[in-house]
Amino acid sequence: MASILIKNAIIATMNNKLLQGDLLVEDGKITEIARTIDKQAEKVIDASR
């Protein structure tokens, strides 16, 4: 499956907080959430717009 990196996203946490950062999805599962992710992905989406 494809890896997808979503940059500059607003992420809702399970405790109703919002944070801004990046989200990495690999093989259909979220594998990393961080302020900045510097990994390669097959598709990169800029969510800042």
Phi and psi restraints in degrees (range 20) as a CNS / XPLOR table:
assign (resid 1 and name C) (resid 2 and name N)
       (resid 2 and name CA) (resid 2 and name C) 1.0 -80.3 20.0 2
assign (resid 2 and name N) (resid 2 and name CA)
       (resid 2 and name C) (resid 3 and name N) 1.0 153.3 20.0 2
assign (resid 2 and name C) (resid 3 and name N)
       (resid 3 and name CA) (resid 3 and name C) 1.0 -103.1 20.0 2
assign (resid 3 and name N) (resid 3 and name CA)
       (resid 3 and name C) (resid 4 and name N) 1.0 138.3 20.0 2
assign (resid 3 and name C) (resid 4 and name N)
       (resid 4 and name CA) (resid 4 and name C) 1.0 -127.7 20.0 2
assign (resid 4 and name N) (resid 4 and name CA)
       (resid 4 and name C) (resid 5 and name N) 1.0 128.9 20.0 2
assign (resid 4 and name C) (resid 5 and name N)
       (resid 5 and name CA) (resid 5 and name C) 1.0 -112.5 20.0 2
assign (resid 5 and name N) (resid 5 and name CA)
       (resid 5 and name C) (resid 6 and name N) 1.0 119.0 20.0 2
assign (resid 5 and name C) (resid 6 and name N)
       (resid 6 and name CA) (resid 6 and name C) 1.0 -102.9 20.0 2
assign (resid 6 and name N) (resid 6 and name CA)
       (resid 6 and name C) (resid 7 and name N) 1.0 115.2 20.0 2
assign (resid 6 and name C) (resid 7 and name N)
       (resid 7 and name CA) (resid 7 and name C) 1.0 -97.9 20.0 2
assign (resid 7 and name N) (resid 7 and name CA)
       (resid 7 and name C) (resid 8 and name N) 1.0 146.4 20.0 2
assign (resid 7 and name C) (resid 8 and name N)
       (resid 8 and name CA) (resid 8 and name C) 1.0 60.0 20.0 2
assign (resid 8 and name N) (resid 8 and name CA)
       (resid 8 and name C) (resid 9 and name N) 1.0 37.7 20.0 2
assign (resid 8 and name C) (resid 9 and name N)
       (resid 9 and name CA) (resid 9 and name C) 1.0 -87.2 20.0 2
assign (resid 9 and name N) (resid 9 and name CA)
       (resid 9 and name C) (resid 10 and name N) 1.0 155.5 20.0 2
assign (resid 9 and name C) (resid 10 and name N)
       (resid 10 and name CA) (resid 10 and name C) 1.0 -98.6 20.0 2
assign (resid 10 and name N) (resid 10 and name CA)
       (resid 10 and name C) (resid 11 and name N) 1.0 117.9 20.0 2
assign (resid 10 and name C) (resid 11 and name N)
       (resid 11 and name CA) (resid 11 and name C) 1.0 -110.7 20.0 2
assign (resid 11 and name N) (resid 11 and name CA)
       (resid 11 and name C) (resid 12 and name N) 1.0 127.1 20.0 2
assign (resid 11 and name C) (resid 12 and name N)
       (resid 12 and name CA) (resid 12 and name C) 1.0 -90.0 20.0 2
assign (resid 12 and name N) (resid 12 and name CA)
       (resid 12 and name C) (resid 13 and name N) 1.0 126.2 20.0 2
assign (resid 12 and name C) (resid 13 and name N)
       (resid 13 and name CA) (resid 13 and name C) 1.0 -90.0 20.0 2
assign (resid 13 and name N) (resid 13 and name CA)
       (resid 13 and name C) (resid 14 and name N) 1.0 170.1 20.0 2
assign (resid 13 and name C) (resid 14 and name N)
       (resid 14 and name CA) (resid 14 and name C) 1.0 -70.0 20.0 2
assign (resid 14 and name N) (resid 14 and name CA)
       (resid 14 and name C) (resid 15 and name N) 1.0 -17.2 20.0 2
assign (resid 14 and name C) (resid 15 and name N)
       (resid 15 and name CA) (resid 15 and name C) 1.0 -102.5 20.0 2
assign (resid 15 and name N) (resid 15 and name CA)
       (resid 15 and name C) (resid 16 and name N) 1.0 30.7 20.0 2
assign (resid 15 and name C) (resid 16 and name N)
       (resid 16 and name CA) (resid 16 and name C) 1.0 60.8 20.0 2
assign (resid 16 and name N) (resid 16 and name CA)
       (resid 16 and name C) (resid 17 and name N) 1.0 32.2 20.0 2
assign (resid 16 and name C) (resid 17 and name N)
       (resid 17 and name CA) (resid 17 and name C) 1.0 -108.8 20.0 2
assign (resid 17 and name N) (resid 17 and name CA)
       (resid 17 and name C) (resid 18 and name N) 1.0 153.1 20.0 2
assign (resid 17 and name C) (resid 18 and name N)
       (resid 18 and name CA) (resid 18 and name C) 1.0 -110.7 20.0 2
assign (resid 18 and name N) (resid 18 and name CA)
       (resid 18 and name C) (resid 19 and name N) 1.0 138.0 20.0 2
assign (resid 18 and name C) (resid 19 and name N)
       (resid 19 and name CA) (resid 19 and name C) 1.0 -138.5 20.0 2
assign (resid 19 and name N) (resid 19 and name CA)
       (resid 19 and name C) (resid 20 and name N) 1.0 153.8 20.0 2
assign (resid 19 and name C) (resid 20 and name N)
       (resid 20 and name CA) (resid 20 and name C) 1.0 -105.7 20.0 2
assign (resid 20 and name N) (resid 20 and name CA)
       (resid 20 and name C) (resid 21 and name N) 1.0 133.2 20.0 2
assign (resid 20 and name C) (resid 21 and name N)
       (resid 21 and name CA) (resid 21 and name C) 1.0 177.3 20.0 2
assign (resid 21 and name N) (resid 21 and name CA)
       (resid 21 and name C) (resid 22 and name N) 1.0 -159.5 20.0 2
assign (resid 21 and name C) (resid 22 and name N)
       (resid 22 and name CA) (resid 22 and name C) 1.0 -112.1 20.0 2
assign (resid 22 and name N) (resid 22 and name CA)
       (resid 22 and name C) (resid 23 and name N) 1.0 155.2 20.0 2
assign (resid 22 and name C) (resid 23 and name N)
       (resid 23 and name CA) (resid 23 and name C) 1.0 -136.8 20.0 2
assign (resid 23 and name N) (resid 23 and name CA)
       (resid 23 and name C) (resid 24 and name N) 1.0 128.5 20.0 2
assign (resid 23 and name C) (resid 24 and name N)
       (resid 24 and name CA) (resid 24 and name C) 1.0 -111.7 20.0 2
assign (resid 24 and name N) (resid 24 and name CA)
       (resid 24 and name C) (resid 25 and name N) 1.0 128.4 20.0 2
assign (resid 24 and name C) (resid 25 and name N)
       (resid 25 and name CA) (resid 25 and name C) 1.0 -117.0 20.0 2
assign (resid 25 and name N) (resid 25 and name CA)
       (resid 25 and name C) (resid 26 and name N) 1.0 124.5 20.0 2
assign (resid 25 and name C) (resid 26 and name N)
       (resid 26 and name CA) (resid 26 and name C) 1.0 -128.9 20.0 2
assign (resid 26 and name N) (resid 26 and name CA)
       (resid 26 and name C) (resid 27 and name N) 1.0 131.9 20.0 2
assign (resid 26 and name C) (resid 27 and name N)
       (resid 27 and name CA) (resid 27 and name C) 1.0 52.6 20.0 2
assign (resid 27 and name N) (resid 27 and name CA)
       (resid 27 and name C) (resid 28 and name N) 1.0 37.7 20.0 2
assign (resid 27 and name C) (resid 28 and name N)
       (resid 28 and name CA) (resid 28 and name C) 1.0 79.5 20.0 2
assign (resid 28 and name N) (resid 28 and name CA)
       (resid 28 and name C) (resid 29 and name N) 1.0 7.2 20.0 2
assign (resid 28 and name C) (resid 29 and name N)
       (resid 29 and name CA) (resid 29 and name C) 1.0 -125.7 20.0 2
assign (resid 29 and name N) (resid 29 and name CA)
       (resid 29 and name C) (resid 30 and name N) 1.0 142.6 20.0 2
assign (resid 29 and name C) (resid 30 and name N)
       (resid 30 and name CA) (resid 30 and name C) 1.0 -69.9 20.0 2
assign (resid 30 and name N) (resid 30 and name CA)
       (resid 30 and name C) (resid 31 and name N) 1.0 120.5 20.0 2
assign (resid 30 and name C) (resid 31 and name N)
       (resid 31 and name CA) (resid 31 and name C) 1.0 -108.7 20.0 2
assign (resid 31 and name N) (resid 31 and name CA)
       (resid 31 and name C) (resid 32 and name N) 1.0 -18.0 20.0 2
assign (resid 31 and name C) (resid 32 and name N)
       (resid 32 and name CA) (resid 32 and name C) 1.0 -158.4 20.0 2
assign (resid 32 and name N) (resid 32 and name CA)
       (resid 32 and name C) (resid 33 and name N) 1.0 139.4 20.0 2
assign (resid 32 and name C) (resid 33 and name N)
       (resid 33 and name CA) (resid 33 and name C) 1.0 -131.8 20.0 2
assign (resid 33 and name N) (resid 33 and name CA)
       (resid 33 and name C) (resid 34 and name N) 1.0 127.1 20.0 2
assign (resid 33 and name C) (resid 34 and name N)
       (resid 34 and name CA) (resid 34 and name C) 1.0 -158.0 20.0 2
assign (resid 34 and name N) (resid 34 and name CA)
       (resid 34 and name C) (resid 35 and name N) 1.0 165.2 20.0 2
assign (resid 34 and name C) (resid 35 and name N)
       (resid 35 and name CA) (resid 35 and name C) 1.0 -58.1 20.0 2
assign (resid 35 and name N) (resid 35 and name CA)
       (resid 35 and name C) (resid 36 and name N) 1.0 -43.0 20.0 2
assign (resid 35 and name C) (resid 36 and name N)
       (resid 36 and name CA) (resid 36 and name C) 1.0 -141.1 20.0 2
assign (resid 36 and name N) (resid 36 and name CA)
       (resid 36 and name C) (resid 37 and name N) 1.0 130.3 20.0 2
assign (resid 36 and name C) (resid 37 and name N)
       (resid 37 and name CA) (resid 37 and name C) 1.0 -116.0 20.0 2
assign (resid 37 and name N) (resid 37 and name CA)
       (resid 37 and name C) (resid 38 and name N) 1.0 122.0 20.0 2
assign (resid 37 and name C) (resid 38 and name N)
       (resid 38 and name CA) (resid 38 and name C) 1.0 -108.7 20.0 2
assign (resid 38 and name N) (resid 38 and name CA)
       (resid 38 and name C) (resid 39 and name N) 1.0 57.9 20.0 2
assign (resid 38 and name C) (resid 39 and name N)
       (resid 39 and name CA) (resid 39 and name C) 1.0 -119.5 20.0 2
assign (resid 39 and name N) (resid 39 and name CA)
       (resid 39 and name C) (resid 40 and name N) 1.0 158.3 20.0 2
assign (resid 39 and name C) (resid 40 and name N)
       (resid 40 and name CA) (resid 40 and name C) 1.0 -81.7 20.0 2
assign (resid 40 and name N) (resid 40 and name CA)
       (resid 40 and name C) (resid 41 and name N) 1.0 145.6 20.0 2
assign (resid 40 and name C) (resid 41 and name N)
       (resid 41 and name CA) (resid 41 and name C) 1.0 -141.9 20.0 2
assign (resid 41 and name N) (resid 41 and name CA)
       (resid 41 and name C) (resid 42 and name N) 1.0 155.6 20.0 2
assign (resid 41 and name C) (resid 42 and name N)
       (resid 42 and name CA) (resid 42 and name C) 1.0 -66.4 20.0 2
assign (resid 42 and name N) (resid 42 and name CA)
       (resid 42 and name C) (resid 43 and name N) 1.0 -31.9 20.0 2
assign (resid 42 and name C) (resid 43 and name N)
       (resid 43 and name CA) (resid 43 and name C) 1.0 -135.5 20.0 2
assign (resid 43 and name N) (resid 43 and name CA)
       (resid 43 and name C) (resid 44 and name N) 1.0 135.6 20.0 2
assign (resid 43 and name C) (resid 44 and name N)
       (resid 44 and name CA) (resid 44 and name C) 1.0 -121.1 20.0 2
assign (resid 44 and name N) (resid 44 and name CA)
       (resid 44 and name C) (resid 45 and name N) 1.0 129.3 20.0 2
assign (resid 44 and name C) (resid 45 and name N)
       (resid 45 and name CA) (resid 45 and name C) 1.0 -116.8 20.0 2
assign (resid 45 and name N) (resid 45 and name CA)
       (resid 45 and name C) (resid 46 and name N) 1.0 127.6 20.0 2
assign (resid 45 and name C) (resid 46 and name N)
       (resid 46 and name CA) (resid 46 and name C) 1.0 -93.2 20.0 2
assign (resid 46 and name N) (resid 46 and name CA)
       (resid 46 and name C) (resid 47 and name N) 1.0 108.0 20.0 2
assign (resid 46 and name C) (resid 47 and name N)
       (resid 47 and name CA) (resid 47 and name C) 1.0 -91.7 20.0 2
assign (resid 47 and name N) (resid 47 and name CA)
       (resid 47 and name C) (resid 48 and name N) 1.0 12.1 20.0 2
assign (resid 47 and name C) (resid 48 and name N)
       (resid 48 and name CA) (resid 48 and name C) 1.0 -75.9 20.0 2
assign (resid 48 and name N) (resid 48 and name CA)
       (resid 48 and name C) (resid 49 and name N) 1.0 -13.5 20.0 2
